[in-house]
Amino acid sequence: MHIYNQIKNTTKQDFIKALKRDGFVRDQLSKQGAILVYMHEDGRRVTVHWHNRQSFGKHRLFLMLESAGWTTAVDLKRVGLVK
């Protein structure tokens, strides 16, 4: 099965759980309402836009995956976004 079919309905909560599993922590200094910023000790930074919709649009999801450094199916399995 194509990876996008497995992650296209990823919710905000599931994505944030995956970030935390990979060692990201919320940057408490960046309080901009609907924008949450998660930082990793190695310098990676992911901005999660908190919209009313439960899942993300394709473009936004891929930008966040790229920012997190999760570019392969192995990465997505490691953080629990795909089986």
C-alpha positions as CSV (number, residue, x, y, z in Angstrom):
1,M,0.0,0.0,0.0
2,H,1.2,3.5,-0.8
3,I,2.5,5.3,2.3
4,Y,0.4,8.4,1.7
5,N,-2.8,6.2,1.9
6,Q,-1.7,5.3,5.4
7,I,-0.8,8.7,6.7
8,K,-3.3,11.0,4.9
9,N,-5.7,10.8,7.8
10,T,-3.1,11.5,10.5
11,T,-4.7,13.6,13.2
12,K,-3.0,16.5,15.0
13,Q,-2.9,14.4,18.2
14,D,-1.3,11.4,16.4
15,F,1.3,13.6,14.8
16,I,2.2,15.3,18.0
17,K,2.5,11.9,19.8
18,A,4.9,10.8,17.0
19,L,7.0,13.9,17.5
20,K,7.2,13.2,21.2
21,R,8.2,9.6,20.5
22,D,11.1,10.8,18.4
23,G,12.3,13.2,21.1
24,F,10.7,16.5,20.1
25,V,9.6,18.8,22.8
26,R,7.3,21.8,22.6
27,D,9.0,25.1,22.5
28,Q,7.3,27.0,25.3
29,L,8.6,30.3,24.1
30,S,6.6,30.2,20.8
31,K,3.0,30.8,21.9
32,Q,1.3,32.1,18.8
33,G,-2.2,30.8,19.3
34,A,-2.9,28.2,16.6
35,I,0.8,27.5,15.9
36,L,2.8,25.0,18.0
37,V,6.5,24.6,17.5
38,Y,8.3,21.4,18.5
39,M,12.1,21.3,18.7
40,H,14.6,18.4,18.7
41,E,17.9,18.5,20.5
42,D,19.7,18.0,17.1
43,G,18.2,21.2,15.8
44,R,15.2,20.0,13.8
45,R,12.1,22.2,14.2
46,V,8.6,21.4,13.3
47,T,5.7,23.9,13.2
48,V,2.3,22.4,13.7
49,H,-0.6,24.6,12.6
50,W,-3.6,23.9,14.7
51,H,-6.7,24.2,12.5
52,N,-10.2,23.1,13.2
53,R,-9.9,20.2,10.8
54,Q,-8.7,17.0,12.4
55,S,-6.3,15.9,9.7
56,F,-3.8,17.9,7.7
57,G,-3.8,18.8,4.0
58,K,-1.4,16.8,1.8
59,H,1.0,19.7,1.3
60,R,1.2,20.7,5.0
61,L,1.6,17.1,6.1
62,F,4.5,16.6,3.7
63,L,6.2,19.8,4.9
64,M,5.9,18.7,8.5
65,L,7.3,15.3,7.7
66,E,10.2,16.8,5.9
67,S,10.9,19.2,8.8
68,A,10.8,16.3,11.2
69,G,13.3,14.4,9.0
70,W,10.9,11.6,8.4
71,T,11.5,11.0,4.7
72,T,11.3,7.2,4.5
73,A,8.8,4.5,5.3
74,V,11.3,3.2,8.0
75,D,11.2,6.6,9.7
76,L,7.3,6.6,9.6
77,K,7.2,3.1,11.1
78,R,9.7,4.0,13.8
79,V,7.6,6.9,15.1
80,G,4.3,4.9,14.7
81,L,2.6,6.8,11.9
82,V,2.4,3.7,9.6
83,K,2.3,-0.1,10.3
